Each structure stands twice: as structure tokens, then as C-alpha cells.
Amino acid sequence: MSGVLTGKIALITGGASGIGRATALLFAREGAAVVIADLNESAGDSAINEIKGAGGKAVFQRTDVTVSRDCDHLVRRAVSEFGPIHVLFNNAGIIRRASVPELSEEDWDRVMAVNLKSVFLLSRLVVPIMIKNGGGSVINMASGWGLAGGARAAAYCASKGAVVLMTKAMAVDHGRHHVRVNCLCPGDTDTAMLRNEAQQLGELPEHFMRESARRPIGRPGKPEEIARAALFLASDASSFVTGAALVVDGGGLAGTG
């Protein structure tokens, strides 16, 4: 590894599993001290142990990213453990597969809270730290379905579309502060969340995964592949990139629009 994040402090929400875990492991291998936030304590501890076992630096903080108090405690812990935050990866997310008439108000509110409100809560705490310390990189997790609509995913599409435009607005506001703000727009990625979608739709996971593979590259993505895109946005390799929605989807959106 090249150590492109040596000396950096990275905070990753939803970092105990899936794309978040893959990113935490990669960032640590690249030299960053990593703070993982998640609700799953056992998975969070497992990720931390793996990082430390490989000689990296990491801590886990159980956090409900929809609660302002939890977010404040998380940021305070990160700074007290390692110092000012250089990279914020707002990765936590959920999906509820339903059309508008099928959605409950509770599911709508929960999707918006986890996928969108959390970006606001963490960014308003971390961006001032970055500004004070000369800059940083904020990476927001959007989706291909933040750029194009999908069936029975109204709340998810709405939340991720909002993340895309919030990212652009933040980039406009904070470019002069040397804070870059970008978002990732993955396609279907082989994670527990993707398999949970099959359950929500009443489909067999095997059938659902075959459908997910119907893209030019012919397969779903791997968490590690999305993590490498996050590494690009976190590192100086993307020093002139801000306000971007980076599509990482095996060509899934290439034939749309």
C-alpha cells in the first residue's frame, strides 16, 4: 500500500459492515486513523480488532446517526482520540422497498433520517473542524438511484437524490475553505443490505442477485470496489474534485437518459 492517508483522521458512519467496513479497512491500510460509527457493536468491535491486528489505529463508537446528541459524542470522541478530522464518510444508510402508497409514514421518516438527516448532523459538526484546520474531504453516500428513479424505492430515491444536491450545495459553500465535498453513487453492491432488499420484495436472494447482475460489467459490485472510489475522493489524488457525483455501478446507468 502507498500510505496515501498517512497522518489523516477518518470518520466513517455505518462502518461496521458492507461498504463502510471495506472502506474502514482500506483507509487504515493506507495509513489513516479510523473512527467507526455504527449501531452494531459486535460487528464494530470485529472491524476494529481486524484493523488493530494489522497494525492500524481505530476506535468504535456506538452511534445512532439520526440523533444529534449521539453525533456530538461521536465527533468529540474522534477528536479526543486522534485529533482534528480530515475525512468524513457519511456512509450510513437503509432502504425500504415500497412505492408511495405502500410506504408507512414511519418508514419514510426513518429512511430520510438515516440517509439524509445524518449527513446534515455530522457535516455541521465536522466541517467547522475542517475549516479551522485548513480543509478536508467530505464524502456522502448517494446512489445510482439518486440520479435515476427505481421501482418501489420512492423514499430511498428521494433521500439519495437529496444527498446528491446537498453535496453540490456544500461544495459551493465550502470550496473557498479548502473543504471538498463529493458523493458516491454506487449501483447494486453485494452486501447484506442488498440481500435484505430481496427479502423486502419477497424474492429469493439468488434470483435477486441475478437481476442485479444485468449491467454491462455483468455482476454486482464488491464493497472493496466502492471503497477504492471512496479512497480516491479522500486522498489528494482528487484535489481538484468537488461537487461531483461519482458513479460506480458497472455501467448500470450508462444506457439511461
N, C-alpha and C positions, 0 to 999 in steps of 0.2 A: 504494500500500500504506500501511497505517496505522502500521506500525512497532511492533506490539504486543509484540514480543520484543526491542526495543531494549535493549541492555545485558545481555542474557541469554546464557548459555553453554549450548549444547545438544549432547548426545552422542547419536548415532544409530547403532545397530548394524544391520548389513545395509543400510547407507545408500548403496551404490553402484548399486543398481538398483531397479526396481519402486516399491513404496510408499515404501521408505526414501529413495530418491533424490528422489522427488517431495516428500517431507517436508523433506529437507535443503535443497532449492532454495527451498521456500516459507518455511521458518524463516529462511533467510538473507535473503530479500527482506523479511521482517518485522523485520529488524534483529539477529537472533541471530548470534553467532559459533558456527560449526558444526564439530563433530568427527565425521567419518565413519569408522566401523569396518566392515571387510569383508575377505573373503579375496581378492576380485578387485581386484588392484592397478590394472590398466588402466582398469577402469570407475570405480574410486575416484578415480583421478587425473583422469579426464574430468569427473566431478561437481565436483571441487574447482576445476578450471580454469573450468568454467561459472560457478560461484559467484564466483570471483575476477574473472572477466571482467565480471561485472555489478556489481563494486564491493563484494562481500561478503567476509566473513572466514571461512576454512575451512581445515582440515587433514585429511589422510587418514592413518589408521594401519592397516596390515595386521594383522588380529586374528582368531585362532580363538577365538570367544566361549565355547567349551567348555573352554578351558584357563585355569586360574586365573592362571598367570604372564602370559599374553597380556593378560588383562583388567586385571591390575595395571599393566602397562606402558601400556595404553591410557588408563587413568584418570590416571596420572602425567603422561602426555603432554598430555592435555587441560588439566589444571590448570597445568602449566608454560607452555603456550602462551597460555592465555586467562584462567585464574583458576578460582575455585570453580564447579562445575557447578550450573546451575539446573534444567535439564530433562534427563531421561534417557528416551530412547525405546528400549525393548528390543524391537526390531523384527525381528531376525534370525530366520529360520525356514525349515524344509524340510518336505516332505511325502513320504510313501511310501504309495502307494495299494495297500493289501492288507488282507485280513481277518486275524484272529489266526492261523489255521492256515497262511496263506500267508506270514506275516512271518518273516524271519530274526531271530535274536537281535541280530545286528549292526545291522540296520535299526531295530529297536525302540530299542536303546541310542542310536543316532545321533539319531533324532527327539527322544527325551527330552533328550538333551544339548543340542542346538541350540535347541529350542523352550522348554525349561523350566529346565534347569540354568544356562543362560546368564543367565536373568532373576535367578536367585539370586546368581550370581557377580558380576554388575555391580551389582546392588542393594546387596549387602552392602558394596561399596566406595564407592558414590556416596551412599547415604542418610546415612551419618555426615557426609559433607561438607555435605550439605544441612542437616542438623540444626545443625551448627556455625555455619552462615551464615544461619540464620533461616528455612529452609524451601525448598521446591522442588516440582517436579511429576515424578512417575514415570509413564510411560505404557507399559503392557505390551501386546504384540500377541497377542491371543487370536484368536477366530474365531467365526463363527456355529456352527461345529462344535465349539465349546467349550460351547455351550448346548443343542445338539441333535445326535444321532448322525447319521453319514453312512455310506453304503455303502463298503465296502472302504477304510476310513480309520481303523482301530482305534487305531493308535499316535498318529496326528495328533489324533484326537478326544480321546484320553486326555491328551495333552500340553496341549492348549488348554483342556480342562476344568480341569486343574490350574492353569493360568495364571489363569483366572477366579477360583478360590478363593484362590490365593496373593495375588492383587491385593486381594481383600477383607480377608484377614488382615493384609496390610501396611498397609492403610488404617486398620484398627483400632489397630494398634500405633503408627502414626506421625502420626495426626491431631493429637495434642497437641504434636507437634514442628513443626506447620505444613508437613508434607510430605504432599501429596496423591498418592494412588496410584489410578489408574484403568486400565482396559483397553479396547481397541478390539476389536470383534467384526465384522469385515467379512464380506460374502458374496463370491462369486466376483468377482475383480477382474482386469482384462485386463493380465496381467503374464507374463513368461517362465515363472514358476513355474506359473501356471495352464495354459499350453500344454504344459509338461512333464508335467502330470498326464495329458493326453490320450495322450502317448507311453507313460506307465507303464501305462495301461489298454488300449493297443493301438487307440486310436480316432483318427480323423482330427481334427486341430485344429479344422477348420471345423464338424464335427458336434458336437464337444465344446463349442465356443463357443455354438452354437445352443441346446444343452441348458442351458448356464449362463444364458442369457437368459430362461429360463422363470421369471420372478418378476414381481410386479406392475408394476414400472417397465419391464420388457421388455428389459433388456440387462444385461450385466455392469457392474460398477463401473469407474471410471477411477482410476488411482493418485492423481491430483490430488484426487479427491473424498475419498479416505481421508485424504490429507494435511491437508485442511481440518478434518477431525474431530480429527486429532492437534493441530492448531494451537489449536483450541478448548480442549482439555484442557491444553495447555502454557501457555496465556495466563491472565490474570486474569479473563477472561470466565467461566471455570469455577471461580471462587474458592470456591464452596460445594459443589463436586462432588468427592467422594472415595468410593472403594469401588464405583464404577459400572462396569458392563459396557455400553459404548455400542455398540449395534448399528447398523451402517452397511451395509445389504445390499439396498437397493432393494425391501424388503418380503419378502425370501425366507423369513424366519421368521414372518411375520405370520399365516400360516394354520396354524401348527403348535401343538400342545399345548393 
